């Protein structure tokens, strides 16, 4: 072959090879299963699909229990006719303190009974915040015994007929067996966790009936009882435990529990403005005073205290349970005193659990309902019980199911998943933002300090709903079965 022929031969073959390469690569790009632009190769086996939104699901039949879904949820400008929940960051409401449980004395005893490695793993699962765990960020504990302690006690019990006006016998040593060791482990995992303390009863020698059940605080002991709270907060502080807030009395209108104490609103107002508030101020305590701590059917109780300017000056806000009334009562109190906070501090699950029914009711009323009515927190009742709903005091709650059951194994119950849907994603310092309900789809939305948005949705209906989540004029389409709960994060 001469030089010219050789040159032309090379050119023709070079062009052929170039065209072959272009066709080959172009064909691969068109068929790669990505987003159409050829820049995203198909996910390999076990690789989650590309998604703008993380989605965690709990189904009422328990076939999915707070399970991250491997689905592609991509925001798009393309519209459709589905029901739409719009998330609006321009609407900003209250700041959130956290979600959690009540760490009763009985819960602490059961936790302490676990082998150390099992306990450490369980506490990490509950209180450590990372990609694996649920990050509980708020706890309520009892000041002395609650009805879910094995026995009744306070921190200054005296023999019958004796008093201790100077609180010389005050001691929290009883808590050093179970509660304090567990709290120290929790604080090591989550140093910023908020802890609320509530008494079920004052020492019986301060009470009108000398009994753990019922009775009221004798007015002569108002100053002594205020000092009791101060000594408690300082004693816990000496153990490395900061009490962020207290309520003066758990369920002050219910005197039939063991222990319990009746404290009408007028008496609580006098106790706070003339004794507890000044005692905290004199001791330099920043611990919040939160009033009421009882059912939403009596908003007049916290309003009576907040309408008293001298009492209100010492009060941070009001706390509620929902064994009576409706969750909207929290907004009634907020609207009357928008400068004061609102909290949700207790709701039980009765055993044996109705998983589907409890999931729907608690998510609707507590996880969605309480924040939408200005609550800064949501607390389920008992963190742990044994298979027989023990321990509890004689006459105490004998059907209170823990979020976990500790027996021959550790089992997670419905309250565990109810709280997990919020606690893992709605971090302290987040703010509630705007979102709407869409028919049977109920929602609440939050914006975290890091900018991430969290939307919790309950399908209150009985059939599957396909719907849109709209944010910044784009939508992502998803679905929930009837009775299911989804948490969406982006």
Secondary structure, 3 states (H helix, E strand, C coil): CCHHHHHHHHHHHHHHHHHHHHHHHHHHHHCCCCCCCCCCCCCCCCCCCCCCCEEEEECCCCCCCCEECCCCCCCECCCCCCEEEECEEEEEEEECCEEEEECCHHHHHHHHCCCHHHHHHHHHHHHCCCCCCCCCCEEEEEECCCCCCCCCCCCCCCCCCCCCCCCCCCCCHHHHCCHHHHHHHHHHHCCCCEEEEEECCCCHHHECCCCCCCCEECHHHHHHHHHHHHHHHHHHHHCCCCCCEEECCCCCCCCCCCCCCECCHHHHHHHHHHHHHHHHHHHCCCCEEEEEEEECCCHHHHHHHHCCHHHHCCCCEEEEECCCCCCCHHHHHHHHCCCCEEEEEECCCECCCCHHHHHHHHHHHHHHHHHHCCECEEEEEECEECCCCCCCCCCCCCCECCCEEECCCEEECHHHHHHHHHHCCCCCCCEEEECCCECCEEEEEEECCCCCEEEEEEECCCCCEEEEEEECCEEEEEEECCCCEEEEEC
